[in-house]
Amino acid sequence: METRFESDRPQYAHSEPGLRRRDLDPDPIKQFGNWFTAAIEAQIRDVNAMSLATASADGRPSVRIVLLKGFDHDGFVFFSN
């Protein structure tokens, strides 16, 4: 028996133009800063909480929630327990 979920999914309007390469800053750190600033201005709660994913040498993934403390062209600084 096949289970289908289409009827349970909300329909999303495509009122926004989407993500286009031409609209992005060629510098990925600057682009991240643009998105981060927009999230702060939108008053998104816990805007600096992020999922950080890595993989071991054998390819086993690991994901944890961390807090972003800062970023610049030298990298990102995270805090975690």
C-alpha positions in Angstrom: 0.0 0.0 0.0 1.4 3.4 -1.0 1.1 6.3 1.4 0.7 9.7 -0.2 1.0 13.0 1.7 0.3 15.6 -1.0 -3.1 16.4 0.5 -1.5 17.1 3.9 1.1 19.5 2.6 0.4 23.2 2.6 0.4 25.0 -0.7 3.2 27.6 -0.9 2.6 30.7 -2.9 5.5 31.7 -5.2 5.1 35.4 -4.7 8.9 35.9 -4.2 11.2 35.8 -7.2 13.4 33.2 -5.6 17.1 32.9 -5.2 19.0 34.1 -8.3 22.8 34.0 -8.6 22.8 37.5 -10.1 21.3 38.8 -6.9 24.0 37.3 -4.7 27.2 39.0 -3.5 30.1 37.1 -5.1 31.8 37.1 -1.7 30.1 34.3 0.3 31.0 35.9 3.7 29.4 39.2 2.6 26.3 37.3 1.4 26.0 35.5 4.7 26.3 38.9 6.4 23.4 40.2 4.2 21.2 37.2 5.1 22.2 37.4 8.8 21.4 41.2 8.9 18.0 40.6 7.2 17.2 37.9 9.8 18.1 40.3 12.6 15.9 43.0 11.1 13.0 40.5 10.7 13.4 39.9 14.4 13.8 36.2 14.0 14.1 34.6 17.4 17.5 33.0 18.2 18.9 34.2 14.9 22.4 33.0 15.8 21.3 29.4 16.6 22.5 27.1 13.8 22.9 23.5 12.9 26.5 22.6 12.2 27.1 19.4 10.3 30.4 17.6 9.8 31.5 14.2 8.7 34.1 11.8 10.0 36.9 10.4 7.8 34.7 7.4 7.0 31.8 9.7 6.0 29.6 9.3 9.0 27.6 12.6 9.5 27.2 14.4 12.8 24.9 17.4 13.4 24.7 19.6 16.5 23.1 22.9 17.4 25.6 25.7 18.1 25.4 29.4 18.6 27.2 31.8 16.2 29.3 34.2 18.2 31.0 36.0 15.2 32.2 35.7 11.7 34.6 37.4 9.3 36.8 36.4 6.4 38.9 34.3 8.7 35.9 32.0 9.5 33.0 31.5 11.9 33.2 31.4 15.7 30.7 29.0 17.3 29.8 28.3 21.0 28.5 25.0 22.2 28.2 23.1 25.4 
